């Protein structure tokens, strides 16, 4: 469980948290997409706000995939610099900033572990992340909406057949290629692809309530 | 929310999902990338899968980033040079971490632009890797000698992405993939009207007090044109390319040298590649 954060100038807003009542952060009425647009004019304040909103989610994912805190930090820095240098890469008509950002974090993290040859990391994360001690219980500073969504995602993963969950978990959280997943699980690569496709289709249905404007989008663009 | 169904067999549909998961081998990455350029239903699958996968990110154990990371990000941004407005022919190449991973950009696959010879170049690069490494890279069973296949393939893919990105900004840019004896691409040299610059891909360890020197090889001679450190910071020597050669011809090589004055000749060449 993440310990409660102390107050102070360097304390970051939790990525998934909405501000507590009466504690709206600076820039609370600005959407992520607007902040990204401001990056084109080299507005470091906008970058700071984006980091405050999403740095935690980005770091959490990077650390999970990299299984290495230093690598995870490098990945997060790299991703935010990508955003800083080339904000036009984000197209608001194709999704939310947070989805785009996390996709980039995932790709960079996978690249990092492959590059560092630590992809055979310390654990094989075949289980869904909700089984992690600490992640099953919402952290103290995670606000209600973020917790609900996180639990919804974990529940969706638990609803998947174990072989589909394993295939997706190895690829997404472990950074393994489909061929490697086939080798690890001892099934043909075609079976792995089929499991992944079917698993994603099921997840898409199970996560529909949070993939629409009522869920993840709220976290991203209507802060 | 309705799930788009690609008009293909399970194998290809699974490969598209694999691309969204960043879980394809380089050769298949090329195949799927080419397919996506002409298949709107599969692009829809890709986009939906990415959105679904991004949701999975919220299920990981919460972790506080170090407080110093925020300052690191902001300092790096503040130190980052402002981009030069187009035309970009003479624009400085941004550090490699920006450009080598365009595939991760959500928009890249969904809105294909001009067709890119990705697969062809990747194959050519891998073939070049084989030649430079002095080994037969591929056999019926895959890589047979040298560093792990993934190292070579990943580096080749990164180099290809660097080149593609550079060509999108300047179609006339020349490039040389600097390949190490083991077959791993070390860096890409981009050579245009603004001169040469180095984009690191997979730099080897360099001991303290040493630096990399970039040599332009042409007409039977080698001229030191710049130096760069282990993080890729490139400093041109100001020495013009060898006389009697035309721009775009020859090759580049990298040597590891003691820091200080650049030697007249390279001592230990660690990578090289033709300028194309």
HADDOCK unambig.tbl for C-alpha pairs under 7 A between the chains (distance, minus, plus):
assign (segid A and resid 2 and name CA) (segid B and resid 62 and name CA) 6.57 0.50 0.50
assign (segid A and resid 2 and name CA) (segid B and resid 63 and name CA) 6.37 0.50 0.50
assign (segid A and resid 2 and name CA) (segid B and resid 64 and name CA) 6.94 0.50 0.50
assign (segid A and resid 10 and name CA) (segid B and resid 67 and name CA) 6.19 0.50 0.50
assign (segid A and resid 11 and name CA) (segid B and resid 67 and name CA) 6.76 0.50 0.50
assign (segid A and resid 48 and name CA) (segid B and resid 74 and name CA) 6.95 0.50 0.50
assign (segid A and resid 56 and name CA) (segid B and resid 63 and name CA) 6.77 0.50 0.50
assign (segid A and resid 56 and name CA) (segid B and resid 64 and name CA) 5.98 0.50 0.50
assign (segid A and resid 56 and name CA) (segid B and resid 65 and name CA) 5.98 0.50 0.50
assign (segid A and resid 57 and name CA) (segid B and resid 58 and name CA) 6.99 0.50 0.50
assign (segid A and resid 59 and name CA) (segid B and resid 63 and name CA) 6.92 0.50 0.50
assign (segid A and resid 59 and name CA) (segid B and resid 65 and name CA) 5.88 0.50 0.50
assign (segid A and resid 60 and name CA) (segid B and resid 60 and name CA) 6.66 0.50 0.50
assign (segid A and resid 60 and name CA) (segid B and resid 61 and name CA) 6.68 0.50 0.50
assign (segid A and resid 60 and name CA) (segid B and resid 62 and name CA) 5.62 0.50 0.50
assign (segid A and resid 60 and name CA) (segid B and resid 63 and name CA) 4.90 0.50 0.50
assign (segid A and resid 61 and name CA) (segid B and resid 57 and name CA) 5.81 0.50 0.50
assign (segid A and resid 61 and name CA) (segid B and resid 60 and name CA) 6.38 0.50 0.50
assign (segid A and resid 64 and name CA) (segid B and resid 60 and name CA) 6.92 0.50 0.50
assign (segid A and resid 73 and name CA) (segid B and resid 69 and name CA) 6.84 0.50 0.50
assign (segid A and resid 77 and name CA) (segid B and resid 73 and name CA) 5.35 0.50 0.50
assign (segid A and resid 78 and name CA) (segid B and resid 97 and name CA) 6.60 0.50 0.50
assign (segid A and resid 80 and name CA) (segid B and resid 73 and name CA) 7.00 0.50 0.50
assign (segid A and resid 81 and name CA) (segid B and resid 77 and name CA) 6.34 0.50 0.50
assign (segid A and resid 82 and name CA) (segid B and resid 98 and name CA) 5.30 0.50 0.50
assign (segid A and resid 84 and name CA) (segid B and resid 77 and name CA) 6.75 0.50 0.50
assign (segid A and resid 89 and name CA) (segid B and resid 105 and name CA) 6.76 0.50 0.50
assign (segid A and resid 89 and name CA) (segid B and resid 107 and name CA) 6.77 0.50 0.50
assign (segid A and resid 90 and name CA) (segid B and resid 107 and name CA) 6.93 0.50 0.50
assign (segid A and resid 91 and name CA) (segid B and resid 107 and name CA) 6.63 0.50 0.50
assign (segid A and resid 99 and name CA) (segid B and resid 51 and name CA) 6.18 0.50 0.50
assign (segid A and resid 99 and name CA) (segid B and resid 54 and name CA) 5.32 0.50 0.50
assign (segid A and resid 100 and name CA) (segid B and resid 106 and name CA) 6.09 0.50 0.50
assign (segid A and resid 102 and name CA) (segid B and resid 54 and name CA) 5.76 0.50 0.50
assign (segid A and resid 102 and name CA) (segid B and resid 57 and name CA) 6.96 0.50 0.50
assign (segid A and resid 103 and name CA) (segid B and resid 50 and name CA) 6.80 0.50 0.50
assign (segid A and resid 103 and name CA) (segid B and resid 54 and name CA) 5.84 0.50 0.50
assign (segid A and resid 103 and name CA) (segid B and resid 104 and name CA) 6.86 0.50 0.50
assign (segid A and resid 104 and name CA) (segid B and resid 104 and name CA) 5.29 0.50 0.50
assign (segid A and resid 104 and name CA) (segid B and resid 105 and name CA) 6.46 0.50 0.50
assign (segid A and resid 107 and name CA) (segid B and resid 22 and name CA) 6.21 0.50 0.50
assign (segid A and resid 107 and name CA) (segid B and resid 104 and name CA) 5.71 0.50 0.50
assign (segid A and resid 129 and name CA) (segid B and resid 59 and name CA) 6.08 0.50 0.50
assign (segid A and resid 129 and name CA) (segid B and resid 60 and name CA) 5.26 0.50 0.50
assign (segid A and resid 129 and name CA) (segid B and resid 61 and name CA) 6.75 0.50 0.50
assign (segid A and resid 130 and name CA) (segid B and resid 59 and name CA) 6.53 0.50 0.50
assign (segid A and resid 132 and name CA) (segid B and resid 61 and name CA) 6.85 0.50 0.50
assign (segid A and resid 134 and name CA) (segid B and resid 61 and name CA) 6.71 0.50 0.50
assign (segid A and resid 135 and name CA) (segid B and resid 60 and name CA) 6.79 0.50 0.50
assign (segid A and resid 135 and name CA) (segid B and resid 61 and name CA) 4.36 0.50 0.50
assign (segid A and resid 135 and name CA) (segid B and resid 62 and name CA) 6.43 0.50 0.50
assign (segid A and resid 150 and name CA) (segid B and resid 58 and name CA) 5.41 0.50 0.50
assign (segid A and resid 150 and name CA) (segid B and resid 59 and name CA) 4.86 0.50 0.50
assign (segid A and resid 153 and name CA) (segid B and resid 56 and name CA) 6.33 0.50 0.50
assign (segid A and resid 153 and name CA) (segid B and resid 59 and name CA) 5.99 0.50 0.50
assign (segid A and resid 154 and name CA) (segid B and resid 59 and name CA) 5.92 0.50 0.50
assign (segid A and resid 171 and name CA) (segid B and resid 21 and name CA) 6.52 0.50 0.50
assign (segid A and resid 171 and name CA) (segid B and resid 23 and name CA) 6.10 0.50 0.50
assign (segid A and resid 172 and name CA) (segid B and resid 21 and name CA) 5.94 0.50 0.50
assign (segid A and resid 175 and name CA) (segid B and resid 23 and name CA) 6.98 0.50 0.50
assign (segid A and resid 176 and name CA) (segid B and resid 23 and name CA) 6.11 0.50 0.50
assign (segid A and resid 177 and name CA) (segid B and resid 23 and name CA) 3.89 0.50 0.50
assign (segid A and resid 177 and name CA) (segid B and resid 24 and name CA) 5.36 0.50 0.50
assign (segid A and resid 177 and name CA) (segid B and resid 25 and name CA) 6.52 0.50 0.50
assign (segid A and resid 178 and name CA) (segid B and resid 18 and name CA) 6.79 0.50 0.50
assign (segid A and resid 178 and name CA) (segid B and resid 23 and name CA) 5.49 0.50 0.50
assign (segid A and resid 178 and name CA) (segid B and resid 24 and name CA) 6.07 0.50 0.50
assign (segid A and resid 190 and name CA) (segid B and resid 11 and name CA) 6.07 0.50 0.50
assign (segid A and resid 193 and name CA) (segid B and resid 11 and name CA) 6.36 0.50 0.50
assign (segid A and resid 193 and name CA) (segid B and resid 14 and name CA) 4.25 0.50 0.50
assign (segid A and resid 193 and name CA) (segid B and resid 15 and name CA) 6.41 0.50 0.50
assign (segid A and resid 194 and name CA) (segid B and resid 10 and name CA) 6.10 0.50 0.50
assign (segid A and resid 194 and name CA) (segid B and resid 11 and name CA) 6.97 0.50 0.50
assign (segid A and resid 194 and name CA) (segid B and resid 14 and name CA) 5.67 0.50 0.50
assign (segid A and resid 196 and name CA) (segid B and resid 14 and name CA) 6.44 0.50 0.50
assign (segid A and resid 196 and name CA) (segid B and resid 17 and name CA) 6.97 0.50 0.50
assign (segid A and resid 197 and name CA) (segid B and resid 13 and name CA) 6.78 0.50 0.50
assign (segid A and resid 197 and name CA) (segid B and resid 14 and name CA) 5.07 0.50 0.50
assign (segid A and resid 197 and name CA) (segid B and resid 17 and name CA) 6.04 0.50 0.50
assign (segid A and resid 200 and name CA) (segid B and resid 49 and name CA) 6.68 0.50 0.50
assign (segid A and resid 201 and name CA) (segid B and resid 3 and name CA) 6.63 0.50 0.50
assign (segid A and resid 204 and name CA) (segid B and resid 52 and name CA) 5.94 0.50 0.50
assign (segid A and resid 208 and name CA) (segid B and resid 1 and name CA) 6.08 0.50 0.50
